[in-house]
C-alpha cells in the first residue's frame, strides 16, 4: 500500500499546476476514520478483502452491504473521486501559447488571448476569461500602463543616435558624465481646464455635472522647467542636496517658447550654478526642439563655461524632466479646488514646482544615467 498516494495530495497538486484530471487514481484509505466512526471515504482495502473473502467462502454477508460487495468484487482498490467537471485551467501547451502570445503582443486582452489559443490548437479549445486571468496571475503577470514609443524612434538612424548618447562621451553623448552634473530642461503647457477632475461617482443612470473651466485655447501657461539630481556632498535637507534638488522654472502666460526666451532661461540656470558651485562644469541635456538648437542657446552655454547635448529624438522616457512634469500635473489635479482663474493657477503651479518635485536622483538613475 506504500505505492498509493493519499487522495487529496494528488488532487491538490494537479489542481495547483492546472493539470487536467486523471481517472482511476488509487486512493489510500488506511489513515481515514472507519465509516462507523464518522469516516466518509469508505472502508479500507483490508476490510473490503476480508468481507469479500468471507462472502465467497460462506455465501454470507453483513446486512445492507450487497451493493458494496458487488462493487468490491469488480474492483477492490478504491479510486480517487474526480467528479464530472472537466478541467478549465490552462496548462501544458495551452500555457505555452499564452506566454508566447503575450511576448509577441503584451497589450492583448483576454478575448484575443482566448482566440489565439483556440486558433493554434487542433481541438480549438475555448477557455473563459477567468481561466486566462488565473493563468497570468500564476505566471506573475501584472497589469501595467503601456509606454508608447513613436515609430520614428525605431528607425536605424535614431536607434544609433540613442546608442551613441549613452555610449559616447561629449559632444556625442553623456557617457562618463556624473548625473549630479546633469541638468535636464524642457517646456510644457498647461491649459486652465487641466485642473478639472474627469471622474466621479453617481447612481446608475445619473450623470455628473459640475461647474468648471471649459475654454482650452485662450487660457494657458507656458512653463520651462529644469531639474538636477542634487549633490550628495550637501547635507540632506539643504537646497541642492539629494533630498532637496534645485529646480528652475519660468512660468509665463505667453504662448510658445522662442529661441531668445529659451537662451535667456538657460543662461539664468547656468549663472545660478556658477554662483553656487564655481568651477564645476555642468552638462545641459534637452530634446531636439528647434528653439533648443538655436545658435544663441549654444553661445549662452559656451560663454558660461558649460556643455550641452541633445537627448535622443522621439524618446521622452530618456528625459528625467518629463517625470518631474508629470509630478507637477498630478499635484495640480489634487489641488484643483484652489484654481479659479489663470492667476491662481500660476500661483499654485509655482508652489508645486518649489515644494513638490522630489526623488530626482532615483529618476535620473531610472532613465539610464548611471554614472555617479
Kinemage of the C-alpha trace (Angstrom):
@kinemage 1
@onewidth
@group {chain A} dominant
@subgroup {mainchain}
@vectorlist {calphas} color= white
{ca unk a 1} P 0.000 0.000 0.000
{ca unk a 2} L 3.044 2.297 0.174
{ca unk a 3} L 2.684 2.982 -3.565
{ca unk a 4} L -0.755 4.538 -3.154
{ca unk a 5} L -0.899 8.320 -2.610
{ca unk a 6} L -3.453 9.912 -0.321
{ca unk a 7} L -6.342 11.168 -2.379
{ca unk a 8} L -6.031 14.860 -1.516
{ca unk a 9} L -2.307 15.086 -2.307
{ca unk a 10} L -2.714 14.089 -5.942
{ca unk a 11} L -5.862 16.171 -6.442
{ca unk a 12} L -4.404 19.336 -4.924
{ca unk a 13} L -1.139 19.073 -6.835
{ca unk a 14} L -2.834 18.667 -10.199
{ca unk a 15} L -5.243 21.485 -9.413
{ca unk a 16} L -2.400 23.839 -8.382
{ca unk a 17} L -0.460 23.311 -11.615
{ca unk a 18} L -3.551 23.448 -13.805
{ca unk a 19} L -3.248 19.844 -14.966
{ca unk a 20} L -6.324 18.018 -16.235
{ca unk a 21} L -7.949 15.379 -14.116
{ca unk a 22} L -6.788 11.748 -14.241
{ca unk a 23} L -9.265 8.928 -13.754
{ca unk a 24} L -8.675 5.746 -11.746
{ca unk a 25} L -6.031 7.122 -9.393
{ca unk a 26} L -5.665 4.727 -6.445
{ca unk a 27} L -6.827 6.155 -3.140
{ca unk a 28} L -5.216 5.296 0.169
{ca unk a 29} L -7.867 4.892 2.867
{ca unk a 30} L -5.701 3.409 5.587
{ca unk a 31} L -5.450 6.601 7.622
{ca unk a 32} L -9.069 7.713 7.316
{ca unk a 33} L -11.640 7.134 10.072
{ca unk a 34} L -13.706 3.976 9.917
{ca unk a 35} L -17.202 4.602 8.454
{ca unk a 36} L -18.730 3.520 11.737
{ca unk a 37} L -16.808 6.357 13.449
{ca unk a 38} L -17.719 9.108 11.004
{ca unk a 39} L -15.429 8.271 8.101
{ca unk a 40} L -16.669 9.426 4.703
{ca unk a 41} L -14.272 7.768 2.274
{ca unk a 42} L -15.358 4.143 2.582
{ca unk a 43} L -13.781 1.041 4.073
{ca unk a 44} L -10.055 0.459 3.631
{ca unk a 45} L -8.759 -2.223 1.293
{ca unk a 46} L -8.037 -4.809 4.001
{ca unk a 47} L -11.595 -4.560 5.290
{ca unk a 48} L -13.004 -4.906 1.793
{ca unk a 49} L -10.952 -8.012 1.084
{ca unk a 50} L -11.916 -9.606 4.420
{ca unk a 51} L -15.640 -9.110 3.795
{ca unk a 52} L -15.292 -10.229 0.168
{ca unk a 53} L -13.387 -13.433 1.171
{ca unk a 54} L -15.997 -14.255 3.819
{ca unk a 55} L -18.775 -13.850 1.270
{ca unk a 56} L -17.042 -16.006 -1.331
{ca unk a 57} L -16.299 -18.723 1.264
{ca unk a 58} L -19.558 -18.878 3.191
{ca unk a 59} L -22.010 -17.013 0.994
{ca unk a 60} L -22.979 -14.807 3.909
{ca unk a 61} L -22.500 -11.033 4.081
{ca unk a 62} L -23.440 -8.265 6.514
{ca unk a 63} L -26.859 -6.729 6.015
{ca unk a 64} L -27.139 -3.760 3.668
{ca unk a 65} L -23.776 -4.494 2.000
{ca unk a 66} L -24.944 -6.350 -1.107
{ca unk a 67} L -24.217 -3.454 -3.499
{ca unk a 68} L -20.866 -2.779 -1.868
{ca unk a 69} L -19.814 -6.435 -2.175
{ca unk a 70} L -20.824 -6.465 -5.851
{ca unk a 71} L -18.740 -3.328 -6.431
{ca unk a 72} L -15.750 -4.690 -4.491
{ca unk a 73} L -15.846 -7.923 -6.468
{ca unk a 74} L -15.363 -5.856 -9.615
{ca unk a 75} L -12.658 -3.591 -8.179
{ca unk a 76} L -11.218 -3.952 -4.689
{ca unk a 77} L -8.937 -0.883 -4.871
{ca unk a 78} L -10.804 2.408 -4.310
{ca unk a 79} L -10.329 5.233 -6.784
{ca unk a 80} L -9.976 8.958 -6.210
{ca unk a 81} L -13.191 10.881 -6.773
{ca unk a 82} L -12.819 13.063 -9.863
{ca unk a 83} L -16.354 14.338 -10.349
{ca unk a 84} L -17.905 15.080 -13.727
{ca unk a 85} L -16.461 18.595 -14.275
{ca unk a 86} L -13.799 18.897 -16.949
{ca unk a 87} L -10.613 20.860 -16.320
{ca unk a 88} L -10.835 24.574 -17.103
{ca unk a 89} L -7.312 25.733 -16.193
{ca unk a 90} L -4.605 26.482 -18.740
{ca unk a 91} L -1.728 24.025 -18.626
{ca unk a 92} L 0.835 22.408 -20.858
{ca unk a 93} L 0.905 23.703 -24.416
{ca unk a 94} L -2.075 25.988 -23.725
{ca unk a 95} L 0.019 27.821 -21.131
{ca unk a 96} L 2.945 27.947 -23.544
{ca unk a 97} L 0.772 29.535 -26.234
{ca unk a 98} L -0.472 32.134 -23.759
{ca unk a 99} L 3.080 33.135 -22.789
{ca unk a 100} L 4.147 33.195 -26.440
{ca unk a 101} L 1.250 35.447 -27.428
{ca unk a 102} L 1.916 37.813 -24.526
{ca unk a 103} L 5.558 38.074 -25.593
{ca unk a 104} L 4.516 38.957 -29.148
{ca unk a 105} L 1.698 41.306 -28.172
{ca unk a 106} L 1.750 42.383 -24.500
{ca unk a 107} L -1.316 44.635 -24.978
{ca unk a 108} L -3.569 41.709 -25.931
{ca unk a 109} L -6.766 41.444 -23.899
{ca unk a 110} L -8.401 38.259 -22.631
{ca unk a 111} L -10.579 37.727 -25.697
{ca unk a 112} L -7.603 37.990 -28.039
{ca unk a 113} L -5.631 35.514 -25.915
{ca unk a 114} L -8.558 33.085 -25.984
{ca unk a 115} L -8.893 33.412 -29.765
{ca unk a 116} L -5.169 32.874 -30.325
{ca unk a 117} L -5.101 29.705 -28.210
{ca unk a 118} L -8.183 28.325 -29.971
{ca unk a 119} L -6.738 29.038 -33.437
{ca unk a 120} L -3.383 27.455 -32.646
{ca unk a 121} L -4.634 24.182 -31.110
{ca unk a 122} L -6.023 21.181 -33.023
{ca unk a 123} L -9.040 20.795 -30.751
{ca unk a 124} L -9.811 24.574 -30.780
{ca unk a 125} L -10.301 24.583 -27.011
{ca unk a 126} L -12.088 27.676 -25.705
{ca unk a 127} L -11.166 28.985 -22.238
{ca unk a 128} L -13.027 31.634 -20.323
{ca unk a 129} L -11.692 34.994 -19.152
{ca unk a 130} L -11.278 33.858 -15.563
{ca unk a 131} L -9.078 30.950 -16.628
{ca unk a 132} L -6.806 33.285 -18.611
{ca unk a 133} L -6.698 35.723 -15.698
{ca unk a 134} L -5.768 32.990 -13.224
{ca unk a 135} L -3.076 31.664 -15.567
{ca unk a 136} L -1.494 35.099 -15.973
{ca unk a 137} L -1.601 35.610 -12.215
{ca unk a 138} L 0.146 32.273 -11.640
{ca unk a 139} L 2.821 33.289 -14.144
{ca unk a 140} L 3.444 36.544 -12.281
{ca unk a 141} L 1.956 38.883 -14.903
{ca unk a 142} L 0.546 42.193 -13.665
{ca unk a 143} L -1.489 44.852 -15.439
{ca unk a 144} L 0.530 47.936 -16.399
{ca unk a 145} L 0.061 51.141 -18.344
{ca unk a 146} L 1.724 50.823 -21.746
{ca unk a 147} L 4.521 53.205 -22.669
{ca unk a 148} L 4.064 54.266 -26.280
{ca unk a 149} L 7.183 54.758 -28.416
{ca unk a 150} L 6.913 56.636 -31.697
{ca unk a 151} L 7.650 54.693 -34.883
{ca unk a 152} L 10.316 57.271 -35.738
{ca unk a 153} L 12.255 56.270 -32.623
{ca unk a 154} L 12.732 52.776 -34.043
{ca unk a 155} L 14.441 53.818 -37.282
{ca unk a 156} L 18.070 52.751 -37.705
{ca unk a 157} L 19.304 56.337 -37.605
{ca unk a 158} L 17.550 57.200 -34.351
{ca unk a 159} L 18.464 53.892 -32.742
{ca unk a 160} L 22.128 54.633 -33.477
{ca unk a 161} L 21.753 58.134 -32.060
{ca unk a 162} L 20.322 56.749 -28.847
{ca unk a 163} L 23.137 54.221 -28.592
{ca unk a 164} L 25.710 56.971 -29.100
{ca unk a 165} L 24.022 59.142 -26.466
{ca unk a 166} L 24.617 56.542 -23.743
{ca unk a 167} L 27.897 55.014 -25.015
{ca unk a 168} L 29.890 58.029 -26.277
{ca unk a 169} L 31.428 60.913 -24.434
{ca unk a 170} L 30.716 64.571 -25.062
{ca unk a 171} L 29.944 66.051 -27.618
{ca unk a 172} L 28.154 62.917 -28.898
{ca unk a 173} L 26.788 61.613 -25.613
{ca unk a 174} L 26.920 61.696 -21.837
{ca unk a 175} L 28.946 58.555 -21.093
{ca unk a 176} L 31.072 59.096 -18.004
{ca unk a 177} L 29.338 62.329 -17.036
{ca unk a 178} L 28.250 62.152 -13.381
{ca unk a 179} L 24.498 62.517 -13.153
{ca unk a 180} L 24.824 65.113 -10.381
{ca unk a 181} L 26.361 67.422 -13.018
{ca unk a 182} L 23.486 66.983 -15.481
{ca unk a 183} L 20.640 69.467 -15.857
{ca unk a 184} L 17.620 68.370 -17.887
{ca unk a 185} L 15.414 71.092 -19.398
{ca unk a 186} L 12.093 71.008 -21.216
{ca unk a 187} L 8.960 73.103 -21.600
{ca unk a 188} L 5.287 72.226 -21.430
{ca unk a 189} L 1.913 73.963 -21.498
{ca unk a 190} L -0.981 73.790 -19.051
{ca unk a 191} L -4.494 74.788 -20.023
{ca unk a 192} L -6.857 76.102 -17.401
{ca unk a 193} L -9.116 73.075 -17.732
{ca unk a 194} L -6.186 70.796 -16.899
{ca unk a 195} L -7.210 71.205 -13.246
{ca unk a 196} L -10.670 69.729 -13.864
{ca unk a 197} L -11.308 66.268 -12.451
{ca unk a 198} L -12.673 63.945 -15.095
{ca unk a 199} L -14.147 61.160 -12.954
{ca unk a 200} L -16.616 60.848 -10.104
{ca unk a 201} L -19.288 58.503 -8.700
{ca unk a 202} L -23.058 58.596 -9.033
{ca unk a 203} L -26.020 56.177 -9.048
{ca unk a 204} L -26.732 54.219 -12.204
{ca unk a 205} L -28.479 56.319 -14.847
{ca unk a 206} L -27.415 59.697 -13.465
{ca unk a 207} L -24.731 61.968 -14.949
{ca unk a 208} L -22.235 64.055 -13.017
{ca unk a 209} L -22.283 67.766 -13.782
{ca unk a 210} L -20.168 70.400 -12.091
{ca unk a 211} L -19.002 73.959 -12.800
{ca unk a 212} L -15.516 74.164 -14.227
{ca unk a 213} L -13.188 75.729 -16.752
{ca unk a 214} L -14.045 74.722 -20.291
{ca unk a 215} L -12.081 77.038 -22.634
{ca unk a 216} L -8.966 75.244 -23.826
{ca unk a 217} L -7.255 77.649 -26.176
{ca unk a 218} L -7.494 81.083 -24.548
{ca unk a 219} L -6.092 80.439 -21.069
{ca unk a 220} L -2.745 78.697 -20.957
{ca unk a 221} L 0.511 78.694 -19.002
{ca unk a 222} L 3.827 78.017 -20.715
{ca unk a 223} L 6.400 76.567 -18.326
{ca unk a 224} L 10.118 75.956 -18.864
{ca unk a 225} L 11.414 73.525 -16.246
{ca unk a 226} L 14.972 72.479 -15.384
{ca unk a 227} L 15.888 69.793 -12.840
{ca unk a 228} L 19.013 68.235 -11.355
{ca unk a 229} L 19.676 65.260 -9.082
{ca unk a 230} L 21.211 67.178 -6.208
{ca unk a 231} L 24.708 66.954 -4.787
{ca unk a 232} L 25.433 64.112 -2.305
{ca unk a 233} L 28.153 66.295 -0.749
{ca unk a 234} L 25.486 68.721 0.513
{ca unk a 235} L 23.844 67.810 3.806
{ca unk a 236} L 20.304 66.395 3.468
{ca unk a 237} L 17.570 68.972 3.812
{ca unk a 238} L 19.606 71.833 2.390
{ca unk a 239} L 18.894 73.315 -1.054
{ca unk a 240} L 20.858 71.454 -3.695
{ca unk a 241} L 21.054 68.206 -1.704
{ca unk a 242} L 19.655 64.857 -2.819
{ca unk a 243} L 16.536 65.396 -0.724
{ca unk a 244} L 16.012 68.977 -1.977
{ca unk a 245} L 17.421 69.169 -5.512
{ca unk a 246} L 17.402 72.551 -7.186
{ca unk a 247} L 14.610 73.207 -9.657
{ca unk a 248} L 14.469 76.164 -12.019
{ca unk a 249} L 11.293 77.298 -13.746
{ca unk a 250} L 9.865 80.061 -15.867
{ca unk a 251} L 6.069 80.282 -15.703
{ca unk a 252} L 4.516 82.609 -18.248
{ca unk a 253} L 1.199 83.255 -19.957
{ca unk a 254} L 2.948 83.790 -23.286
{ca unk a 255} L 2.256 81.089 -25.850
{ca unk a 256} L 5.202 79.026 -27.076
{ca unk a 257} L 8.923 79.245 -26.359
{ca unk a 258} L 11.213 81.188 -28.681
{ca unk a 259} L 14.940 80.670 -29.003
{ca unk a 260} L 15.606 84.026 -27.301
{ca unk a 261} L 13.427 83.138 -24.308
{ca unk a 262} L 14.942 79.680 -24.008
{ca unk a 263} L 18.504 81.006 -24.274
{ca unk a 264} L 17.786 83.553 -21.520
{ca unk a 265} L 16.414 80.787 -19.285
{ca unk a 266} L 19.456 78.559 -19.895
{ca unk a 267} L 21.759 81.471 -19.127
{ca unk a 268} L 19.912 82.110 -15.851
{ca unk a 269} L 20.218 78.463 -14.833
{ca unk a 270} L 23.948 78.287 -15.595
{ca unk a 271} L 24.679 81.591 -13.889
{ca unk a 272} L 22.979 80.205 -10.808
{ca unk a 273} L 25.222 77.132 -10.972
{ca unk a 274} L 28.323 79.301 -11.367
{ca unk a 275} L 27.343 81.314 -8.316
{ca unk a 276} L 26.847 78.290 -6.039
{ca unk a 277} L 29.472 75.900 -7.475
{ca unk a 278} L 32.112 77.914 -9.335
{ca unk a 279} L 34.474 75.893 -11.483
{ca unk a 280} L 32.145 72.865 -11.768
{ca unk a 281} L 31.202 72.184 -15.380
{ca unk a 282} L 27.574 71.239 -15.897
{ca unk a 283} L 26.039 69.493 -18.903
{ca unk a 284} L 22.676 70.607 -20.245
{ca unk a 285} L 20.502 67.908 -21.820
{ca unk a 286} L 17.288 68.677 -23.678
{ca unk a 287} L 15.222 67.430 -26.612
{ca unk a 288} L 15.618 68.335 -30.285
{ca unk a 289} L 13.170 71.231 -30.461
{ca unk a 290} L 14.318 73.853 -32.964
{ca unk a 291} L 14.446 76.594 -30.319
{ca unk a 292} L 16.746 74.371 -28.229
{ca unk a 293} L 19.244 74.039 -31.069
{ca unk a 294} L 19.391 77.724 -31.913
{ca unk a 295} L 22.870 79.354 -32.131
{ca unk a 296} L 22.112 81.748 -29.273
{ca unk a 297} L 21.452 78.800 -26.956
{ca unk a 298} L 24.804 77.173 -27.736
{ca unk a 299} L 26.541 80.529 -27.391
{ca unk a 300} L 24.982 81.103 -23.962
{ca unk a 301} L 26.159 77.677 -22.804
{ca unk a 302} L 29.681 78.208 -24.189
{ca unk a 303} L 30.097 81.624 -22.597
{ca unk a 304} L 29.041 80.179 -19.240
{ca unk a 305} L 31.754 77.513 -19.484
{ca unk a 306} L 29.405 74.544 -19.655
{ca unk a 307} L 28.299 71.940 -22.216
{ca unk a 308} L 25.097 70.846 -23.932
{ca unk a 309} L 23.939 67.565 -25.504
{ca unk a 310} L 20.617 66.795 -27.199
{ca unk a 311} L 18.740 63.755 -25.965
{ca unk a 312} L 17.793 61.013 -28.478
{ca unk a 313} L 14.842 62.092 -30.647
{ca unk a 314} L 11.359 60.672 -30.005
{ca unk a 315} L 12.466 59.287 -26.621
{ca unk a 316} L 10.797 61.350 -23.874
{ca unk a 317} L 11.302 58.458 -21.461
{ca unk a 318} L 15.035 59.262 -21.526
{ca unk a 319} L 14.351 62.692 -20.023
{ca unk a 320} L 14.088 62.875 -16.212
{ca unk a 321} L 12.417 66.267 -16.536
{ca unk a 322} L 9.434 64.545 -18.165
{ca unk a 323} L 8.799 62.692 -14.905
{ca unk a 324} L 9.076 65.969 -12.990
{ca unk a 325} L 6.481 67.471 -15.346
{ca unk a 326} L 4.208 64.539 -14.563
{ca unk a 327} L 4.616 65.234 -10.842
{ca unk a 328} L 3.551 68.832 -11.425
{ca unk a 329} L 0.470 67.792 -13.415
{ca unk a 330} L -0.609 65.165 -10.892
{ca unk a 331} L -0.184 67.539 -7.985
{ca unk a 332} L -2.127 70.224 -9.844
{ca unk a 333} L -5.086 67.858 -10.242
{ca unk a 334} L -5.023 67.212 -6.490
{ca unk a 335} L -5.190 70.949 -5.817
{ca unk a 336} L -7.800 71.713 -8.489
{ca unk a 337} L -10.177 73.281 -5.971
{ca unk a 338} L -7.713 76.135 -5.416
{ca unk a 339} L -7.744 77.128 -9.098
{ca unk a 340} L -10.265 79.796 -10.010
{ca unk a 341} L -8.562 81.643 -12.857
{ca unk a 342} L -5.246 81.846 -14.667
{ca unk a 343} L -3.650 83.920 -11.899
{ca unk a 344} L -4.424 81.422 -9.140
{ca unk a 345} L -3.371 78.574 -11.428
{ca unk a 346} L 0.012 80.227 -11.959
{ca unk a 347} L 0.432 80.671 -8.200
{ca unk a 348} L -0.435 77.028 -7.488
{ca unk a 349} L 1.910 75.759 -10.204
{ca unk a 350} L 4.794 77.849 -8.865
{ca unk a 351} L 4.192 76.490 -5.350
{ca unk a 352} L 4.157 72.928 -6.658
{ca unk a 353} L 7.409 73.425 -8.553
{ca unk a 354} L 9.093 74.937 -5.488
{ca unk a 355} L 7.941 72.325 -2.968
{ca unk a 356} L 6.658 69.087 -4.511
{ca unk a 357} L 9.221 67.864 -7.079
{ca unk a 358} L 11.250 65.103 -5.438
{ca unk a 359} L 13.266 61.899 -5.943
{ca unk a 360} L 15.143 63.221 -8.956
{ca unk a 361} L 18.217 61.154 -8.053
{ca unk a 362} L 16.202 57.963 -8.492
{ca unk a 363} L 14.554 59.355 -11.624
{ca unk a 364} L 17.882 60.090 -13.330
{ca unk a 365} L 19.090 56.611 -12.413
{ca unk a 366} L 15.865 55.072 -13.738
{ca unk a 367} L 16.351 56.869 -17.079
{ca unk a 368} L 19.792 55.312 -17.568
{ca unk a 369} L 22.165 57.957 -16.201
{ca unk a 370} L 24.243 55.529 -14.176
{ca unk a 371} L 27.486 57.441 -13.734
{ca unk a 372} L 27.847 58.848 -10.242
